[in-house]
Amino acid sequence: SQQGEEDPQALSIQEGENATMNCSYKTSINNLQWYRQNSGRGLVHLILIRSNEREKHSGRLRVTLDTSKKSSSLLITASRAADTASYFCATESTTSGTYKYIFGTGTRLKVLA
Amino acid sequence: EADIYQTPRYLVIGTGKKITLECSQTMGHDKMYWYQQDPGMELHLIHYSYGVNSTEKGDLSSESTVSRIRTEHFPLTLESARPSHTSQYLCASKPTGTRNTGELFFGEGSRLTVL
């Protein structure tokens, strides 16, 4: 079964609002990453947080990591219509061996103009 | 933008045909990966490679095969395509050593439809 479960599966918000999506995972990890995928395209890396970090910021993105709960959240502030995409978390697991990344089920975000 | 290229972007073929999906990267990355993704769904790792002459099966069983004869090239082959192979195939790469930031670089994907 997949390492990561994301919720919500789909999210629809108005432009300017904040969007929060969550990711849970099952095993110990080296790091957790978030990726964005526009419809029918490849994935683009957004941000990486290491297992010894609790929070990280990059522009309008804020990521938190709680290793005790095996969960992470991605917050996109002041959303724009261009943020409409699917967002995936990915974990590099210490038990599955390094270099392999397990992806979550994804959250489909729609930002209405 | 990542320098990783997949061809073809779209392919529609009949059952029983042999197909090869090409993936090339010009970044000198050692590690390369193939993921399979159904529309709107999660990615499943089907093959990966740590370098030249290294290939491993991923977590999702796949009838496809891969080769890694050159660092920059990681093609995926289906000897006899079936409708169940209809999916999007995503190629990715990752550097090692001092250039390793943990980030995976993805191609644009190859969308395969088998009739």
gemmi code that builds the backbone of each chain (N, CA, C; Angstrom):
import gemmi

chains = {
    "A": [
        ("SER", (0.847, -1.187, 0.000), (0.000, 0.000, 0.000), (0.885, 1.241, 0.000)),
        ("GLN", (0.321, 2.352, -0.444), (1.079, 3.571, -0.545), (1.486, 4.076, 0.827)),
        ("GLN", (2.652, 4.708, 0.881), (3.152, 5.276, 2.115), (2.311, 6.447, 2.563)),
        ("GLY", (1.940, 7.307, 1.590), (1.320, 8.562, 1.966), (-0.160, 8.631, 1.670)),
        ("GLU", (-0.879, 9.178, 2.608), (-2.293, 9.457, 2.398), (-2.475, 10.950, 2.569)),
        ("GLU", (-3.169, 11.561, 1.632), (-3.361, 12.997, 1.723), (-4.828, 13.323, 1.894)),
        ("ASP", (-5.058, 14.399, 2.623), (-6.429, 14.866, 2.696), (-6.420, 16.390, 2.782)),
        ("PRO", (-7.429, 17.071, 2.249), (-8.529, 16.399, 1.566), (-8.119, 15.879, 0.191)),
        ("GLN", (-8.940, 15.059, -0.423), (-8.659, 14.601, -1.781), (-8.848, 15.738, -2.764)),
        ("ALA", (-9.799, 16.612, -2.467), (-10.049, 17.748, -3.340), (-10.417, 18.947, -2.488)),
        ("LEU", (-10.031, 20.115, -2.969), (-10.231, 21.355, -2.223), (-10.518, 22.477, -3.201)),
        ("SER", (-11.586, 23.211, -2.948), (-11.953, 24.328, -3.819), (-12.076, 25.583, -2.970)),
        ("ILE", (-11.330, 26.619, -3.320), (-11.326, 27.847, -2.523), (-11.370, 29.061, -3.444)),
        ("GLN", (-11.624, 30.208, -2.859), (-11.622, 31.460, -3.603), (-10.204, 32.035, -3.630)),
        ("GLU", (-9.921, 32.747, -4.684), (-8.629, 33.430, -4.799), (-8.422, 34.328, -3.584)),
        ("GLY", (-7.225, 34.322, -3.050), (-6.920, 35.134, -1.880), (-7.011, 34.365, -0.571)),
        ("GLU", (-7.743, 33.264, -0.569), (-7.855, 32.452, 0.645), (-6.614, 31.568, 0.783)),
        ("ASN", (-6.455, 31.025, 1.986), (-5.363, 30.081, 2.233), (-5.836, 28.650, 1.970)),
        ("ALA", (-4.917, 27.837, 1.501), (-5.224, 26.425, 1.258), (-4.307, 25.570, 2.121)),
        ("THR", (-4.901, 24.620, 2.841), (-4.121, 23.711, 3.671), (-4.410, 22.283, 3.262)),
        ("MET", (-3.348, 21.536, 3.038), (-3.511, 20.123, 2.731), (-2.565, 19.315, 3.617)),
        ("ASN", (-2.986, 18.103, 3.935), (-2.288, 17.275, 4.897), (-1.814, 15.961, 4.295)),
        ("CYS", (-0.740, 15.453, 4.865), (-0.157, 14.200, 4.393), (0.198, 13.356, 5.598)),
        ("SER", (-0.181, 12.089, 5.581), (0.238, 11.173, 6.633), (1.040, 10.044, 6.009)),
        ("TYR", (1.992, 9.523, 6.759), (2.843, 8.462, 6.237), (3.027, 7.407, 7.316)),
        ("LYS", (3.661, 6.285, 6.945), (3.621, 5.136, 7.853), (4.963, 4.764, 8.462)),
        ("THR", (6.069, 5.025, 7.756), (7.356, 4.550, 8.243), (8.264, 5.712, 8.594)),
        ("SER", (9.416, 5.411, 9.157), (10.400, 6.451, 9.447), (10.953, 7.021, 8.152)),
        ("ILE", (11.229, 8.306, 8.154), (11.643, 8.971, 6.921), (12.919, 9.765, 7.102)),
        ("ASN", (13.627, 9.959, 5.990), (14.764, 10.883, 5.959), (14.280, 12.309, 5.729)),
        ("ASN", (13.340, 12.427, 4.809), (12.795, 13.745, 4.509), (11.415, 13.587, 3.872)),
        ("LEU", (10.699, 14.675, 3.797), (9.386, 14.691, 3.148), (9.378, 15.870, 2.188)),
        ("GLN", (8.840, 15.636, 1.014), (8.815, 16.676, -0.005), (7.395, 16.895, -0.493)),
        ("TRP", (7.156, 18.075, -1.010), (5.887, 18.394, -1.655), (6.150, 18.739, -3.111)),
        ("TYR", (5.276, 18.205, -3.972), (5.366, 18.441, -5.404), (4.023, 18.944, -5.912)),
        ("ARG", (4.097, 19.653, -7.011), (2.901, 20.162, -7.675), (2.838, 19.556, -9.074)),
        ("GLN", (1.600, 19.228, -9.509), (1.421, 18.679, -10.848), (0.241, 19.368, -11.515)),
        ("ASN", (0.527, 20.076, -12.591), (-0.554, 20.615, -13.414), (-1.120, 19.482, -14.258)),
        ("SER", (-2.355, 19.610, -14.653), (-3.073, 18.539, -15.333), (-2.304, 18.024, -16.540)),
        ("GLY", (-2.045, 16.715, -16.552), (-1.386, 16.083, -17.686), (0.087, 16.364, -17.823)),
        ("ARG", (0.692, 16.945, -16.810), (2.106, 17.310, -16.894), (2.937, 16.515, -15.877)),
        ("GLY", (4.236, 16.769, -15.860), (5.097, 16.150, -14.861), (4.989, 16.871, -13.530)),
        ("LEU", (5.725, 16.369, -12.543), (5.694, 16.972, -11.214), (6.832, 17.971, -11.069)),
        ("VAL", (6.549, 19.017, -10.302), (7.545, 20.048, -10.031), (7.766, 20.110, -8.529)),
        ("HIS", (9.021, 20.080, -8.129), (9.369, 20.112, -6.708), (9.060, 21.484, -6.108)),
        ("LEU", (8.429, 21.480, -4.936), (8.107, 22.734, -4.253), (9.010, 22.978, -3.059)),
        ("ILE", (9.096, 22.003, -2.173), (9.810, 22.237, -0.920), (10.135, 20.895, -0.275)),
        ("LEU", (11.242, 20.847, 0.448), (11.682, 19.654, 1.165), (11.882, 20.001, 2.621)),
        ("ILE", (11.437, 19.122, 3.497), (11.664, 19.307, 4.925), (12.308, 18.036, 5.460)),
        ("ARG", (13.381, 18.187, 6.200), (14.106, 17.034, 6.711), (13.470, 16.542, 8.003)),
        ("SER", (13.787, 15.332, 8.379), (13.125, 14.714, 9.527), (13.440, 15.428, 10.835)),
        ("ASN", (14.533, 16.188, 10.870), (14.877, 16.906, 12.108), (14.381, 18.361, 12.094)),
        ("GLU", (13.610, 18.711, 11.078), (13.019, 20.046, 10.999), (11.537, 19.980, 11.320)),
        ("ARG", (10.986, 21.068, 11.832), (9.576, 21.082, 12.203), (8.761, 22.000, 11.298)),
        ("GLU", (9.422, 23.018, 10.748), (8.693, 23.971, 9.915), (9.658, 24.573, 8.913)),
        ("LYS", (9.119, 24.864, 7.723), (9.938, 25.473, 6.688), (9.072, 26.381, 5.837)),
        ("HIS", (9.659, 27.479, 5.370), (8.929, 28.446, 4.554), (9.635, 28.631, 3.220)),
        ("SER", (8.834, 28.864, 2.187), (9.380, 29.237, 0.890), (8.342, 30.069, 0.173)),
        ("GLY", (8.556, 31.380, 0.135), (7.572, 32.277, -0.494), (6.224, 32.172, 0.191)),
        ("ARG", (5.190, 31.801, -0.559), (3.842, 31.657, 0.001), (3.580, 30.271, 0.568)),
        ("LEU", (4.587, 29.441, 0.605), (4.430, 28.075, 1.095), (4.975, 27.948, 2.510)),
        ("ARG", (4.216, 27.201, 3.321), (4.681, 26.871, 4.655), (4.437, 25.380, 4.875)),
        ("VAL", (5.475, 24.678, 5.249), (5.364, 23.240, 5.483), (5.684, 22.954, 6.937)),
        ("THR", (4.901, 22.084, 7.548), (5.196, 21.611, 8.889), (5.362, 20.093, 8.855)),
        ("LEU", (6.119, 19.595, 9.805), (6.349, 18.159, 9.906), (6.269, 17.755, 11.362)),
        ("ASP", (5.453, 16.742, 11.629), (5.338, 16.185, 12.974), (5.699, 14.700, 12.878)),
        ("THR", (6.931, 14.370, 13.212), (7.368, 12.980, 13.060), (6.720, 12.063, 14.095)),
        ("SER", (6.286, 12.611, 15.231), (5.629, 11.765, 16.235), (4.261, 11.309, 15.738)),
        ("LYS", (3.611, 12.139, 14.949), (2.314, 11.790, 14.377), (2.443, 11.287, 12.940)),
        ("LYS", (3.673, 11.297, 12.425), (3.914, 10.895, 11.043), (2.976, 11.660, 10.109)),
        ("SER", (3.047, 12.975, 10.208), (2.187, 13.790, 9.368), (2.867, 15.094, 8.993)),
        ("SER", (2.417, 15.663, 7.894), (2.923, 16.937, 7.408), (1.761, 17.730, 6.841)),
        ("SER", (1.910, 19.044, 6.839), (0.905, 19.884, 6.198), (1.582, 20.913, 5.300)),
        ("LEU", (0.888, 21.239, 4.239), (1.340, 22.278, 3.301), (0.302, 23.387, 3.306)),
        ("LEU", (0.742, 24.591, 3.597), (-0.134, 25.761, 3.578), (0.296, 26.664, 2.435)),
        ("ILE", (-0.656, 27.009, 1.594), (-0.420, 27.994, 0.533), (-1.212, 29.235, 0.921)),
        ("THR", (-0.522, 30.323, 1.155), (-1.206, 31.549, 1.567), (-1.573, 32.402, 0.356)),
        ("ALA", (-2.614, 33.199, 0.516), (-3.046, 34.134, -0.531), (-3.075, 33.459, -1.887)),
        ("SER", (-3.891, 32.434, -1.995), (-3.884, 31.596, -3.203), (-4.281, 32.393, -4.444)),
        ("ARG", (-3.791, 31.891, -5.580), (-4.072, 32.501, -6.877), (-4.656, 31.443, -7.798)),
        ("ALA", (-5.345, 31.877, -8.821), (-5.922, 30.924, -9.781), (-4.829, 30.021, -10.362)),
        ("ALA", (-3.633, 30.559, -10.527), (-2.520, 29.789, -11.083), (-2.039, 28.678, -10.152)),
        ("ASP", (-2.488, 28.680, -8.887), (-2.124, 27.613, -7.956), (-2.967, 26.360, -8.185)),
        ("THR", (-3.977, 26.451, -9.020), (-4.815, 25.289, -9.333), (-3.961, 24.172, -9.901)),
        ("ALA", (-3.954, 23.033, -9.205), (-3.090, 21.902, -9.568), (-3.348, 20.784, -8.568)),
        ("SER", (-2.667, 19.667, -8.770), (-2.652, 18.601, -7.762), (-1.348, 18.692, -6.990)),
        ("TYR", (-1.432, 18.440, -5.704), (-0.265, 18.542, -4.828), (-0.029, 17.187, -4.171)),
        ("PHE", (1.221, 16.726, -4.253), (1.586, 15.418, -3.731), (2.690, 15.547, -2.700)),
        ("CYS", (2.572, 14.783, -1.621), (3.709, 14.646, -0.730), (4.483, 13.398, -1.136)),
        ("ALA", (5.754, 13.401, -0.850), (6.617, 12.252, -1.160), (7.589, 12.072, -0.014)),
        ("THR", (7.773, 10.834, 0.392), (8.691, 10.558, 1.488), (9.840, 9.688, 1.014)),
        ("GLU", (11.017, 10.004, 1.520), (12.174, 9.144, 1.327), (12.306, 8.358, 2.618)),
        ("SER", (11.965, 7.069, 2.529), (11.863, 6.267, 3.730), (13.194, 5.656, 4.118)),
        ("THR", (13.461, 5.620, 5.416), (14.683, 4.968, 5.877), (14.553, 3.454, 5.829)),
        ("THR", (13.318, 2.943, 5.834), (13.159, 1.493, 5.833), (13.062, 0.923, 4.435)),
        ("SER", (12.594, 1.718, 3.494), (12.496, 1.203, 2.127), (13.820, 1.348, 1.407)),
        ("GLY", (14.774, 1.967, 2.046), (16.076, 2.180, 1.424), (16.141, 3.563, 0.830)),
        ("THR", (17.285, 4.151, 0.852), (17.392, 5.501, 0.316), (17.251, 5.457, -1.201)),
        ("TYR", (17.011, 6.615, -1.777), (16.865, 6.820, -3.205), (15.490, 6.451, -3.733)),
        ("LYS", (14.633, 5.810, -2.928), (13.283, 5.510, -3.373), (12.312, 6.467, -2.696)),
        ("TYR", (11.431, 7.025, -3.470), (10.469, 7.986, -2.969), (9.068, 7.428, -3.123)),
        ("ILE", (8.278, 7.528, -2.070), (6.909, 7.042, -2.083), (5.986, 8.248, -2.075)),
        ("PHE", (5.059, 8.268, -3.026), (4.169, 9.408, -3.176), (2.820, 9.164, -2.533)),
        ("GLY", (2.223, 10.251, -2.054), (0.886, 10.192, -1.501), (-0.164, 10.181, -2.590)),
        ("THR", (-1.409, 10.176, -2.153), (-2.538, 10.067, -3.078), (-2.908, 11.395, -3.725)),
        ("GLY", (-2.404, 12.494, -3.200), (-2.598, 13.795, -3.837), (-3.838, 14.537, -3.376)),
        ("THR", (-3.736, 15.856, -3.398), (-4.870, 16.747, -3.156), (-5.051, 17.599, -4.395)),
        ("ARG", (-6.268, 17.584, -4.935), (-6.564, 18.388, -6.129), (-7.128, 19.722, -5.672)),
        ("LEU", (-6.348, 20.768, -5.894), (-6.724, 22.116, -5.465), (-7.260, 22.902, -6.647)),
        ("LYS", (-8.403, 23.533, -6.423), (-8.967, 24.428, -7.436), (-9.156, 25.795, -6.796)),
        ("VAL", (-8.538, 26.800, -7.378), (-8.652, 28.164, -6.878), (-9.510, 28.950, -7.853)),
        ("LEU", (-10.624, 29.450, -7.350), (-11.591, 30.159, -8.188), (-11.285, 31.642, -8.209)),
        ("ALA", (-11.261, 32.193, -9.415), (-10.955, 33.616, -9.567), (-12.157, 34.490, -9.216)),
    ],
    "B": [
        ("GLU", (13.942, 25.169, -15.161), (13.327, 24.013, -15.810), (14.299, 22.830, -15.816)),
        ("ALA", (13.728, 21.646, -15.586), (14.549, 20.437, -15.563), (14.879, 20.019, -16.982)),
        ("ASP", (16.113, 19.525, -17.179), (16.551, 19.044, -18.484), (16.346, 17.543, -18.573)),
        ("ILE", (15.108, 17.138, -18.506), (14.770, 15.718, -18.628), (13.606, 15.610, -19.597)),
        ("TYR", (13.772, 14.754, -20.596), (12.863, 14.734, -21.736), (12.272, 13.354, -21.928)),
        ("GLN", (10.992, 13.339, -22.197), (10.304, 12.085, -22.461), (9.657, 12.138, -23.832)),
        ("THR", (9.807, 11.064, -24.575), (9.114, 10.930, -25.854), (8.593, 9.516, -26.002)),
        ("PRO", (7.453, 9.332, -26.660), (6.552, 10.394, -27.094), (5.742, 10.946, -25.938)),
        ("ARG", (5.145, 12.111, -26.100), (4.260, 12.658, -25.065), (2.933, 11.905, -25.066)),
        ("TYR", (2.477, 11.551, -26.245), (1.219, 10.821, -26.376), (1.397, 9.679, -27.378)),
        ("LEU", (0.825, 8.528, -27.040), (0.937, 7.369, -27.932), (-0.337, 6.548, -27.835)),
        ("VAL", (-0.942, 6.264, -28.987), (-2.117, 5.398, -29.067), (-1.742, 4.235, -29.969)),
        ("ILE", (-1.815, 3.027, -29.424), (-1.407, 1.849, -30.200), (-2.393, 0.709, -29.981)),
        ("GLY", (-2.276, -0.304, -30.818), (-3.135, -1.457, -30.701), (-2.538, -2.533, -29.798)),
        ("THR", (-3.391, -3.400, -29.313), (-2.958, -4.499, -28.448), (-1.925, -5.378, -29.155)),
        ("GLY", (-0.905, -5.775, -28.394), (0.110, -6.679, -28.920), (1.333, -5.998, -29.490)),
        ("LYS", (1.276, -4.692, -29.644), (2.424, -3.968, -30.197), (3.518, -3.809, -29.149)),
        ("LYS", (4.743, -3.741, -29.644), (5.892, -3.454, -28.783), (6.125, -1.953, -28.772)),
        ("ILE", (6.328, -1.393, -27.600), (6.568, 0.043, -27.522), (7.745, 0.337, -26.594)),
        ("THR", (8.421, 1.410, -26.902), (9.493, 1.901, -26.037), (9.239, 3.362, -25.732)),
        ("LEU", (9.221, 3.665, -24.458), (9.117, 5.053, -24.014), (10.520, 5.543, -23.673)),
        ("GLU", (10.878, 6.674, -24.275), (12.228, 7.188, -24.103), (12.288, 8.211, -22.972)),
        ("CYS", (13.390, 8.187, -22.238), (13.644, 9.186, -21.209), (15.119, 9.545, -21.253)),
        ("SER", (15.416, 10.826, -21.394), (16.803, 11.288, -21.441), (16.967, 12.506, -20.560)),
        ("GLN", (18.101, 12.559, -19.875), (18.399, 13.739, -19.057), (19.843, 14.174, -19.339)),
        ("THR", (20.019, 15.481, -19.349), (21.325, 16.053, -19.696), (22.020, 16.623, -18.468)),
        ("MET", (21.583, 16.228, -17.291), (22.105, 16.794, -16.050), (23.167, 15.910, -15.413)),
        ("GLY", (23.447, 14.752, -16.023), (24.443, 13.857, -15.460), (24.014, 13.167, -14.177)),
        ("HIS", (22.698, 13.045, -13.984), (22.197, 12.414, -12.764), (22.406, 10.909, -12.811)),
        ("ASP", (22.834, 10.355, -11.662), (23.035, 8.907, -11.590), (21.707, 8.160, -11.432)),
        ("LYS", (20.840, 8.681, -10.600), (19.628, 7.936, -10.266), (18.478, 8.339, -11.180)),
        ("MET", (17.793, 7.318, -11.694), (16.633, 7.563, -12.542), (15.511, 6.622, -12.158)),
        ("TYR", (14.278, 7.078, -12.426), (13.089, 6.373, -11.943), (12.003, 6.398, -13.014)),
        ("TRP", (11.178, 5.342, -13.010), (9.941, 5.354, -13.780), (8.771, 5.170, -12.818)),
        ("TYR", (7.798, 6.063, -12.953), (6.568, 5.981, -12.188), (5.398, 5.796, -13.147)),
        ("GLN", (4.385, 5.071, -12.686), (3.142, 4.922, -13.435), (2.051, 5.650, -12.671)),
        ("GLN", (1.248, 6.421, -13.394), (0.200, 7.210, -12.748), (-1.074, 7.171, -13.571)),
        ("ASP", (-2.159, 6.670, -12.988), (-3.461, 6.759, -13.626), (-4.016, 8.161, -13.378)),
        ("PRO", (-4.885, 8.650, -14.262), (-5.360, 10.040, -14.141), (-5.918, 10.361, -12.760)),
        ("GLY", (-5.402, 11.420, -12.163), (-5.881, 11.879, -10.867), (-5.507, 11.000, -9.701)),
        ("MET", (-4.608, 10.087, -9.939), (-4.257, 9.129, -8.888), (-2.801, 9.294, -8.447)),
        ("GLU", (-2.399, 8.456, -7.499), (-1.040, 8.542, -6.974), (-0.033, 7.949, -7.949)),
        ("LEU", (1.232, 8.210, -7.691), (2.308, 7.658, -8.515), (2.780, 6.345, -7.913)),
        ("HIS", (3.048, 5.382, -8.785), (3.575, 4.090, -8.352), (4.941, 3.873, -8.985)),
        ("LEU", (5.938, 3.570, -8.166), (7.278, 3.319, -8.665), (7.330, 1.950, -9.329)),
        ("ILE", (7.730, 1.889, -10.608), (7.796, 0.614, -11.304), (9.228, 0.178, -11.611)),
        ("HIS", (10.143, 1.111, -11.804), (11.556, 0.767, -12.035), (12.433, 1.904, -11.526)),
        ("TYR", (13.674, 1.554, -11.139), (14.643, 2.585, -10.833), (16.051, 2.087, -11.118)),
        ("SER", (16.964, 3.036, -11.185), (18.343, 2.722, -11.523), (19.270, 3.625, -10.726)),
        ("TYR", (20.353, 3.032, -10.193), (21.319, 3.814, -9.435), (22.471, 4.314, -10.326)),
        ("GLY", (22.531, 3.784, -11.547), (23.596, 4.189, -12.451), (23.683, 3.230, -13.622)),
        ("VAL", (24.696, 3.396, -14.428), (24.867, 2.546, -15.610), (24.908, 1.072, -15.206)),
        ("ASN", (24.169, 0.254, -15.964), (24.063, -1.200, -15.772), (23.378, -1.591, -14.474)),
        ("SER", (22.725, -0.658, -13.827), (21.967, -0.942, -12.608), (20.490, -0.701, -12.864)),
        ("THR", (19.657, -1.725, -12.674), (18.210, -1.549, -12.760), (17.554, -2.402, -11.682)),
        ("GLU", (16.482, -1.864, -11.108), (15.759, -2.560, -10.055), (14.270, -2.412, -10.303)),
        ("LYS", (13.501, -3.401, -9.885), (12.050, -3.293, -9.966), (11.541, -2.467, -8.801)),
        ("GLY", (10.480, -1.734, -9.067), (9.899, -0.894, -8.040), (8.869, -1.630, -7.211)),
        ("ASP", (8.022, -0.841, -6.570), (7.052, -1.420, -5.644), (5.812, -1.949, -6.339)),
        ("LEU", (5.538, -1.468, -7.535), (4.376, -1.939, -8.289), (4.873, -2.881, -9.372)),
        ("SER", (4.306, -4.079, -9.366), (4.691, -5.050, -10.376), (4.334, -4.527, -11.762)),
        ("SER", (5.252, -4.646, -12.681), (5.020, -4.158, -14.033), (5.572, -5.154, -15.032)),
        ("GLU", (4.888, -5.296, -16.164), (5.373, -6.172, -17.221), (6.391, -5.476, -18.104)),
        ("SER", (6.682, -4.247, -17.819), (7.665, -3.511, -18.608), (9.081, -3.856, -18.164)),
        ("THR", (10.040, -3.534, -19.024), (11.454, -3.697, -18.702), (12.185, -2.399, -18.982)),
        ("VAL", (13.331, -2.226, -18.363), (14.138, -1.021, -18.557), (15.584, -1.419, -18.787)),
        ("SER", (16.354, -0.473, -19.289), (17.791, -0.666, -19.448), (18.489, 0.636, -19.116)),
        ("ARG", (19.758, 0.545, -18.751), (20.539, 1.748, -18.436), (21.962, 1.519, -18.949)),
        ("ILE", (22.113, 1.713, -20.236), (23.406, 1.511, -20.886), (24.238, 2.774, -20.821)),
        ("ARG", (23.558, 3.915, -20.826), (24.243, 5.213, -20.711), (23.627, 5.989, -19.562)),
        ("THR", (24.401, 6.826, -18.926), (23.919, 7.607, -17.780), (22.691, 8.420, -18.129)),
        ("GLU", (22.690, 9.003, -19.324), (21.641, 9.960, -19.654), (20.360, 9.328, -20.175)),
        ("HIS", (20.345, 8.010, -20.382), (19.247, 7.394, -21.107), (18.655, 6.232, -20.304)),
        ("PHE", (17.320, 6.217, -20.142), (16.661, 5.188, -19.316), (15.337, 4.800, -19.981)),
        ("PRO", (15.386, 4.052, -21.074), (14.161, 3.707, -21.791), (13.360, 2.597, -21.118)),
        ("LEU", (12.060, 2.652, -21.304), (11.127, 1.644, -20.772), (10.457, 0.960, -21.950)),
        ("THR", (10.404, -0.368, -21.910), (9.867, -1.149, -23.033), (8.748, -2.069, -22.577)),
        ("LEU", (7.691, -2.092, -23.368), (6.614, -3.079, -23.218), (6.653, -3.965, -24.444)),
        ("GLU", (6.902, -5.252, -24.256), (7.038, -6.168, -25.400), (5.709, -6.389, -26.120)),
        ("SER", (4.620, -6.434, -25.352), (3.313, -6.689, -25.950), (2.268, -5.896, -25.174)),
        ("ALA", (1.918, -4.747, -25.698), (1.039, -3.846, -24.957), (-0.379, -4.398, -24.861)),
        ("ARG", (-1.021, -4.111, -23.713), (-2.407, -4.510, -23.488), (-3.180, -3.299, -22.982)),
        ("PRO", (-4.508, -3.324, -23.076), (-5.305, -2.191, -22.578), (-5.015, -1.851, -21.112)),
        ("SER", (-4.650, -2.862, -20.311), (-4.360, -2.602, -18.895), (-3.093, -1.762, -18.707)),
        ("HIS", (-2.302, -1.613, -19.765), (-1.103, -0.769, -19.693), (-1.413, 0.707, -19.943)),
        ("THR", (-2.655, 0.995, -20.294), (-3.038, 2.386, -20.529), (-2.824, 3.194, -19.247)),
        ("SER", (-2.003, 4.241, -19.343), (-1.649, 5.020, -18.162), (-0.712, 6.145, -18.574)),
        ("GLN", (-0.355, 6.975, -17.601), (0.713, 7.955, -17.822), (1.973, 7.424, -17.158)),
        ("TYR", (3.089, 7.538, -17.881), (4.375, 7.076, -17.379), (5.290, 8.290, -17.199)),
        ("LEU", (5.778, 8.441, -15.981), (6.607, 9.598, -15.639), (8.027, 9.148, -15.325)),
        ("CYS", (8.972, 9.819, -15.944), (10.387, 9.544, -15.704), (10.950, 10.643, -14.804)),
        ("ALA", (11.856, 10.278, -13.911), (12.462, 11.258, -13.008), (13.925, 10.927, -12.802)),
        ("SER", (14.689, 11.919, -12.367), (16.102, 11.696, -12.084), (16.510, 12.496, -10.856)),
        ("LYS", (17.660, 12.120, -10.324), (18.143, 12.731, -9.090), (19.668, 12.656, -9.063)),
        ("PRO", (20.326, 13.739, -8.699), (21.792, 13.686, -8.622), (22.241, 13.037, -7.323)),
        ("THR", (23.513, 12.731, -7.258), (24.105, 12.215, -6.030), (25.241, 13.137, -5.596)),
        ("GLY", (25.792, 12.852, -4.451), (26.920, 13.619, -3.965), (26.547, 15.027, -3.571)),
        ("THR", (27.437, 15.962, -3.844), (27.243, 17.341, -3.399), (26.091, 18.038, -4.113)),
        ("ARG", (25.698, 17.543, -5.261), (24.576, 18.164, -5.983), (23.224, 17.658, -5.497)),
        ("ASN", (23.233, 16.704, -4.601), (21.976, 16.099, -4.158), (21.272, 17.001, -3.150)),
        ("THR", (20.115, 17.530, -3.558), (19.300, 18.336, -2.653), (18.095, 17.526, -2.179)),
        ("GLY", (17.993, 16.287, -2.625), (16.840, 15.461, -2.312), (15.743, 15.579, -3.344)),
        ("GLU", (15.828, 16.567, -4.193), (14.765, 16.844, -5.163), (14.807, 15.860, -6.327)),
        ("LEU", (13.623, 15.416, -6.721), (13.465, 14.632, -7.949), (13.093, 15.575, -9.082)),
        ("PHE", (13.691, 15.354, -10.256), (13.381, 16.148, -11.436), (12.567, 15.274, -12.380)),
        ("PHE", (11.401, 15.758, -12.769), (10.491, 14.967, -13.582), (10.444, 15.448, -15.021)),
        ("GLY", (10.222, 14.478, -15.925), (9.872, 14.809, -17.286), (8.391, 15.138, -17.375)),
        ("GLU", (7.934, 15.464, -18.584), (6.541, 15.866, -18.778), (5.591, 14.678, -18.858)),
        ("GLY", (6.137, 13.482, -18.963), (5.292, 12.297, -18.981), (4.984, 11.794, -20.384)),
        ("SER", (4.692, 10.501, -20.471), (4.227, 9.876, -21.711), (2.879, 9.241, -21.421)),
        ("ARG", (1.872, 9.720, -22.139), (0.523, 9.177, -21.920), (0.280, 8.095, -22.953)),
        ("LEU", (0.128, 6.866, -22.480), (-0.043, 5.705, -23.351), (-1.483, 5.220, -23.315)),
        ("THR", (-2.050, 5.022, -24.498), (-3.380, 4.427, -24.626), (-3.262, 3.198, -25.507)),
        ("VAL", (-3.697, 2.060, -24.966), (-3.654, 0.808, -25.726), (-5.085, 0.388, -26.033)),
        ("LEU", (-5.381, 0.267, -27.317), (-6.744, -0.046, -27.735), (-6.987, -1.552, -27.817)),
    ],
}
model = gemmi.Model(1)
for chain_id, residues in chains.items():
    chain = gemmi.Chain(chain_id)
    for i, (resn, *xyz) in enumerate(residues, 1):
        res = gemmi.Residue()
        res.name, res.seqid = resn, gemmi.SeqId(i, " ")
        for name, pos in zip(("N", "CA", "C"), xyz):
            atom = gemmi.Atom()
            atom.name, atom.element = name, gemmi.Element(name[0])
            atom.pos, atom.b_iso = gemmi.Position(*pos), 0.0
            res.add_atom(atom)
        chain.add_residue(res)
    model.add_chain(chain)
structure = gemmi.Structure()
structure.add_model(model)
structure.setup_entities()
